[in-house]
Amino acid sequence: MRCIFTEGKQRELILFARDLYGTSWKNMASKLGIGSSTVRDWRDEKYLMHYRVFQKLVATFSECGKFRTSLTGLRKDNWGRRLGGFNTKKSGHGFFDPKYAQQQHSWKCRGGRVGSRNWHTQMKINRPYEYHQMQQAKIKHSLKYKYKYHNQKYRNPLELDVAKILTENSVRFEYEQLVNCENRFYLPDFTIDRVILEATYWHDVEQRARELNQKIRDYQKSGFNETVIVTIQKYKSQYSRLLHGPNVAVITLENLGNSGRENMGG
């Protein structure tokens, strides 16, 4: 079952629980038995949180019980998907469009959702690079890329600004090149020869820094000489403190055109 809280209360509950745990989002998610991205999605109220998790929070911290008064109802876990599926099937949109009848029949013959899951598993084991290339192509056609510049779409305004500055300074780069780091596959924001440039202004700096430190270690093992992190002034000192390695530079857009080019050998 999923919880329906009055507007803003689910976010308030997640932030309140995080303070009570006094730990990172990742550790909090581990204690709750869910993924860290799920916790952030609940915090941002993208999705409704599980009622069992709410009960666990109340059992762990009695202070969370005060949010019961903001709980206005419960929904079945798949209520949104069922409703969307019924509407899509009724209207004949998407995969239910008659023109996809042959593909639908073929998909069902191969085992439907279970067969699809098995295919993904086998591809990741037997043909990992090809698999990640295919996934990358799908991602790049998604609606997440909505900032266009010189026939290339970017995910967010910071990446867009970085691309503009690099282009204006005649720095040749590749955007989201698929990089294989000893069977760990990454899509760094920008690669410039043997330099990686990551653009981030994620407000959960500690969590993002942990992920970046892992990437930096893998990039260096794979022969990339330097990693440059471009962020906003608000988070520069935090990232500088949390990111480790002799060949890591943290800069802002303001100095990307000057010191940024020097850091990248431009």
C-alpha positions as CSV (number, residue, x, y, z in Angstrom):
1,M,0.0,0.0,0.0
2,R,1.1,3.6,-0.6
3,C,0.6,6.6,1.6
4,I,-1.2,9.7,0.5
5,F,-0.2,12.7,2.6
6,T,-1.3,16.3,2.4
7,E,0.9,18.4,0.1
8,G,4.4,18.8,1.3
9,K,4.1,16.5,4.3
10,Q,5.7,13.5,2.7
11,R,8.8,15.6,2.0
12,E,8.7,17.0,5.5
13,L,8.5,13.4,6.9
14,I,11.5,12.2,4.9
15,L,13.7,15.1,5.9
16,F,12.6,14.8,9.5
17,A,13.5,11.1,9.5
18,R,16.8,11.8,7.9
19,D,17.7,14.2,10.7
20,L,16.7,11.5,13.3
21,Y,18.8,8.9,11.6
22,G,21.7,11.3,11.5
23,T,23.3,9.6,8.5
24,S,23.6,9.7,4.7
25,W,20.7,9.1,2.4
26,K,22.3,5.8,1.3
27,N,22.6,4.5,4.9
28,M,19.1,5.6,5.7
29,A,17.8,3.8,2.6
30,S,19.7,0.7,3.6
31,K,18.1,0.7,7.1
32,L,14.7,1.1,5.5
33,G,15.4,-1.7,3.0
34,I,14.9,0.4,-0.1
35,G,17.1,2.1,-2.7
36,S,18.7,5.5,-2.1
37,S,17.2,6.9,-5.3
38,T,13.8,5.8,-4.0
39,V,14.3,7.8,-0.8
40,R,15.2,10.9,-2.8
41,D,12.1,10.4,-5.1
42,W,9.9,10.2,-2.0
43,R,11.6,13.3,-0.6
44,D,10.9,15.2,-3.8
45,E,7.3,13.7,-3.8
46,K,7.7,12.2,-7.3
47,Y,6.1,9.0,-5.9
48,L,4.0,7.9,-2.9
49,M,5.9,6.2,-0.2
50,H,5.2,2.6,1.0
51,Y,2.9,2.4,4.0
52,R,5.1,-0.4,5.5
53,V,8.1,2.0,5.4
54,F,6.0,4.7,7.2
55,Q,5.1,2.1,9.8
56,K,8.8,1.2,10.2
57,L,9.7,4.9,10.7
58,V,7.1,5.3,13.4
59,A,8.2,2.1,15.1
60,T,11.9,3.3,15.0
61,F,11.2,6.9,15.9
62,S,7.9,7.6,17.8
63,E,8.3,11.2,16.8
64,C,7.3,10.3,13.3
65,G,3.9,9.3,14.6
66,K,2.8,13.0,14.4
67,F,2.6,12.6,10.6
68,R,-0.4,10.3,11.0
69,T,-2.6,13.3,11.1
70,S,-1.3,14.3,7.6
71,L,-2.1,10.8,6.2
72,T,-5.3,11.2,4.2
73,G,-5.5,7.8,2.6
74,L,-3.9,4.6,1.1
75,R,-3.6,3.3,-2.4
76,K,-2.6,-0.1,-3.8
77,D,1.0,-0.2,-5.0
78,N,0.1,-0.6,-8.6
79,W,-2.9,1.8,-8.7
80,G,-1.2,4.3,-11.0
81,R,0.2,1.7,-13.4
82,R,-3.2,-0.1,-13.6
83,L,-5.0,3.1,-14.3
84,G,-2.5,4.2,-16.9
85,G,-2.6,0.7,-18.5
86,F,-6.3,0.7,-18.7
87,N,-6.5,4.1,-20.2
88,T,-3.7,3.3,-22.7
89,K,-5.3,0.1,-23.7
90,K,-8.7,1.7,-24.1
91,S,-7.3,4.5,-26.2
92,G,-5.1,2.2,-28.3
93,H,-2.0,4.3,-27.6
94,G,1.6,3.3,-27.3
95,F,2.3,-0.5,-27.5
96,F,-1.4,-1.1,-27.8
97,D,-1.5,0.7,-31.2
98,P,-2.7,-1.8,-33.8
99,K,0.4,-1.2,-35.9
100,Y,2.4,-2.9,-33.1
101,A,0.3,-6.1,-33.1
102,Q,3.1,-8.2,-34.6
103,Q,5.7,-6.9,-32.1
104,Q,3.2,-7.5,-29.3
105,H,2.6,-11.1,-30.4
106,S,6.4,-11.7,-30.7
107,W,7.0,-10.1,-27.3
108,K,4.4,-12.4,-25.6
109,C,5.9,-15.5,-27.4
110,R,9.3,-14.7,-26.0
111,G,8.0,-14.7,-22.5
112,G,6.7,-11.1,-22.1
113,R,8.1,-9.2,-19.1
114,V,9.9,-12.2,-17.7
115,G,11.5,-12.9,-21.1
116,S,12.5,-9.3,-21.4
117,R,14.1,-9.3,-18.0
118,N,16.1,-12.5,-18.9
119,W,17.3,-10.8,-22.1
120,H,18.6,-7.8,-20.2
121,T,20.4,-10.1,-17.7
122,Q,22.0,-12.2,-20.4
123,M,23.1,-9.2,-22.5
124,K,24.7,-7.5,-19.5
125,I,26.7,-10.7,-18.8
126,N,27.6,-11.8,-22.3
127,R,27.7,-8.6,-24.3
128,P,28.0,-5.8,-21.8
129,Y,29.5,-3.0,-24.0
130,E,26.9,-3.6,-26.7
131,Y,24.2,-3.7,-24.1
132,H,25.2,-0.3,-22.6
133,Q,25.5,1.2,-26.0
134,M,21.9,0.2,-26.7
135,Q,20.8,1.6,-23.3
136,Q,22.7,4.8,-23.9
137,A,20.9,5.3,-27.3
138,K,17.5,4.8,-25.6
139,I,18.4,7.3,-22.8
140,K,19.5,9.9,-25.3
141,H,16.1,9.8,-27.0
142,S,14.3,10.4,-23.7
143,L,12.6,13.7,-22.6
144,K,15.4,14.3,-20.0
145,Y,17.5,16.0,-22.7
146,K,15.7,19.3,-23.5
147,Y,18.5,21.9,-23.7
148,K,19.7,22.1,-27.3
149,Y,22.9,23.7,-28.6
150,H,24.7,23.1,-31.9
151,N,22.5,20.1,-32.8
152,Q,23.3,18.4,-29.4
153,K,20.8,18.1,-26.5
154,Y,21.9,18.4,-22.9
155,R,20.3,17.3,-19.6
156,N,20.4,20.5,-17.6
157,P,21.3,24.2,-17.9
158,L,24.8,23.7,-16.3
159,E,25.8,21.2,-18.9
160,L,24.5,23.5,-21.6
161,D,26.6,26.4,-20.3
162,V,29.7,24.2,-20.1
163,A,29.2,23.1,-23.7
164,K,28.8,26.7,-24.8
165,I,32.0,27.8,-23.0
166,L,34.0,24.9,-24.3
167,T,32.8,25.5,-27.9
168,E,33.5,29.3,-27.7
169,N,37.0,28.5,-26.5
170,S,37.6,26.0,-29.3
171,V,37.9,23.0,-26.9
172,R,37.0,19.8,-28.7
173,F,34.9,17.4,-26.5
174,E,32.6,14.5,-26.7
175,Y,29.4,14.5,-24.7
176,E,28.4,11.4,-22.7
177,Q,30.9,9.1,-24.3
178,L,30.4,5.5,-23.1
179,V,33.5,4.7,-21.0
180,N,34.3,1.1,-19.9
181,C,36.2,1.2,-16.6
182,E,37.0,-2.5,-16.0
183,N,33.4,-3.6,-16.6
184,R,32.0,-0.5,-14.9
185,F,30.2,1.6,-17.5
186,Y,29.9,5.3,-17.2
187,L,28.6,8.2,-19.3
188,P,30.8,11.2,-18.1
189,D,29.3,14.5,-19.1
190,F,32.3,15.6,-21.2
191,T,35.5,13.9,-22.3
192,I,38.4,16.0,-23.6
193,D,41.2,13.7,-24.8
194,R,42.2,11.9,-21.5
195,V,40.4,14.4,-19.3
196,I,37.0,13.9,-17.8
197,L,34.7,16.8,-17.0
198,E,31.7,16.3,-14.8
199,A,29.1,19.1,-14.3
200,T,27.1,18.9,-11.1
201,Y,25.0,21.2,-9.0
202,W,23.1,18.5,-7.0
203,H,22.2,19.9,-3.6
204,D,22.9,16.6,-1.8
205,V,26.7,17.2,-2.0
206,E,27.8,14.5,0.3
207,Q,25.9,11.7,-1.6
208,R,27.0,13.1,-5.0
209,A,30.7,13.4,-3.8
210,R,30.7,9.7,-2.7
211,E,29.5,8.7,-6.2
212,L,32.0,11.0,-7.9
213,N,34.9,9.6,-5.8
214,Q,34.1,6.1,-7.0
215,K,34.0,7.4,-10.6
216,I,37.2,9.3,-10.2
217,R,39.0,6.1,-9.0
218,D,37.7,4.2,-12.0
219,Y,38.5,6.9,-14.5
220,Q,42.1,7.0,-13.3
221,K,42.5,3.2,-13.5
222,S,41.3,3.5,-17.1
223,G,43.9,6.0,-18.1
224,F,42.2,9.3,-17.8
225,N,44.8,11.7,-16.5
226,E,42.5,14.2,-14.7
227,T,38.9,14.8,-13.6
228,V,37.5,18.3,-13.6
229,I,34.3,19.0,-11.6
230,V,32.3,22.0,-12.6
231,T,29.8,23.2,-10.1
232,I,28.2,26.4,-8.8
233,Q,29.9,28.7,-6.4
234,K,27.5,27.7,-3.6
235,Y,28.9,24.1,-3.5
236,K,32.5,24.6,-4.7
237,S,34.1,24.5,-1.2
238,Q,32.1,21.4,-0.2
239,Y,33.1,19.5,-3.3
240,S,36.7,20.6,-3.0
241,R,36.7,19.2,0.6
242,L,35.0,15.9,-0.2
243,L,36.6,14.9,-3.5
244,H,39.9,13.1,-3.3
245,G,42.8,12.5,-5.6
246,P,45.9,14.4,-6.8
247,N,44.4,15.0,-10.3
248,V,41.0,16.4,-9.3
249,A,40.1,20.0,-9.9
250,V,36.8,21.7,-8.7
251,I,35.9,24.8,-10.6
252,T,32.9,27.0,-11.5
253,L,31.6,28.3,-14.8
254,E,33.1,31.7,-14.0
255,N,36.7,30.3,-14.3
256,L,36.0,27.5,-16.8
257,G,37.1,29.6,-19.7
258,N,40.4,30.5,-18.1
259,S,41.7,28.2,-15.3
260,G,39.4,25.5,-16.6
261,R,41.2,25.3,-19.9
262,E,44.5,25.2,-18.2
263,N,43.3,22.4,-15.9
264,M,42.3,20.4,-19.0
265,G,45.5,21.2,-20.9
266,G,43.6,23.5,-23.3
